[in-house]
Amino acid sequence: MPYGSRLATVMARRLGRQCVYTPSARLALYLALRHWCRPGARVLMSPVNDDVILFVVLAAGLRPVQAPVSVWDGNIDPAAVPEETWRNVDAVLTTNLYGIPDRVVELRRRCDQLGIPLFEDAAHAIGTYVDGRPIGTFGQAAAFSLSKHVAATAGGFLAVEDADTRRELEELRDELLTPRSLRNDLATTLRPLARSTVRGLHLVRPVWRTLQRLGMLERDAFRMDLRAPRLARCAARPPSLTAYEPWIRVDLHGFRSRHGALVRGQLELRTARLDVDLARRGAGTSLLSGTGWASPAVLRDRPQGDDPPPLFRVPLLVQDRNALVDRLVRHGVVAGYLYDPPLDDYAGAEFVEPSPDPMVARWFAAHVLPADPLLARRITRALTKERAAPARPPLASLDDRVLPVRATDG
């Protein structure tokens, strides 16, 4: 029986696609890129994205091409991508940032016209639907993160279209896995319990500040240290996951470790409660979407009266975001998943092809505050006490990305 097949079967039933279990979404994405893309291929992607994803693309030997994005959600804006760029890319990678869906119908149509693969990064998007179809069923492959949605610190899978492809990817996965370790399995199992205890005892603020003072956080800022000279040496070599591990493993050192029965059993129990978790996220998203800070993208394309999707994070748009992030720690709220600056500013033209329209991504990345819908009431109270001011982009940046009509606007 293939490794992780029980978890893969559960997710296959949910999506209606063949699934490959992986220790992490980042390994799942790497499998897809290596399987479908030749070295040197150019991949269109949003610059408002996790830096780890940039390094996964580089590790696969590919050239990241930064796309223009929507000012409201940071996802690729297909209409703003120049025709010359479309003619010169070999694949497209979505983001589904915070669970807000990419314009996958249009992206799939363009990819089909060009004869290139569409990959869906669905790490934030379990439970997100477009036209009645779940995210993860539009592209050749979709990478999901169980850890993002079931309060674990491990687990992912890759959804693909057919069984033959699934078996090929399982073989590649098995070649890339590192041996299991009982010590690592225990740490992976106990870490979510420790986090729950910290939150339950209202110790988020002192624990976070202590970690900062002791230098125990892997990121001193929103982005990890690029280490450009070392990165350049890696880029000059053939594709290699191992060479890029110093970057890809940040915040998840076991991203390619073979999990034992202890970890997989915990994930099975947590995955069985996924729908309960999504319902809670939906309730929190509904609360946050009604505030003045919420991006209109939360309710975009939804019939009036329909509930918002169960987002992984709700994108709030606020002024003085960086100062606000620091002040929120006093209220027991640690803001994560901040992708600022955009990848083209972070990595530079040596490692990525810059966006032809960088200002929109810069504005969004500097003002978005990803709010955990499971903490919706606490966050709303904290923002109110801090007198957080909503942010709206300057009119000059809107062009054809007109402000969507919100259900609450009537």
Secondary structure, DSSP 8 states (H G I E B T S, - for coil): --TTHHHHHHHHHHHTSEEEEES-HHHHHHHHHHHH--TT-EEEE-SSS-HHHHHHHHHTT-EEEE--B-TTT-SB-GGGS-HHHHHT-SEEE---GGG----HHHHHHHHHHHT--EEEE-TT-TT-EETTEETTSSSSEEEEEHHHHTT-S--EEEEES-HHHHHHHHHHHHHH-B---HHHHHHHHHHHHHHHHHHHTT-HHHHHHHHHHTT--S-SSSS----HHHHHHHHTSS--TTTTHHHHTTT-TTTTB---HHHHHHHHHHHTTHHHHHHHHHHHHHHHHTSTTB-GGGGTT--TT------SSEEEEBTTHHHHHHHHGGGT--------S-HHHHH-TTTSB--SSHHHHHHHHHHEEEE-GGGHHHHHHHHHHTT--B----GGGTTT------GGG-
